[in-house]
Amino acid sequence: MDKAGRIVIPQVMRERLGMVPGPVDLIIDGGGIRIEIETHDNVIEKDGRLVIAGGPVLTADDIRELRLADQR
């Protein structure tokens, strides 16, 4: 998060979710914040989590890459 309170969602995640610029809902969820967006038909909820149906599965390398990109 930058000094102005902005958070960047990594491009890989935005592309996999089909996110485009527009409004989002921010919801206080326990000790965290949940971001809700309108999703495409391939995003479903499973066990309380959003899952991309029929899409590629994130590998351990993908997750490491996302975490490294977040630290930059």
HELIX and SHEET records of a PDB file:
HELIX    1   1 GLN A   11  LEU A   17  1                                   7    
HELIX    2   2 ALA A   60  GLN A   71  1                                  12    
SHEET    1   A 2 ASP A  25  ASP A  29  0                                        
SHEET    2   A 2 GLY A  32  GLU A  36 -1                                        
SHEET    1   B 2 VAL A  43  LYS A  46  0                                        
SHEET    2   B 2 ARG A  49  ILE A  52 -1                                        
END                                                                             
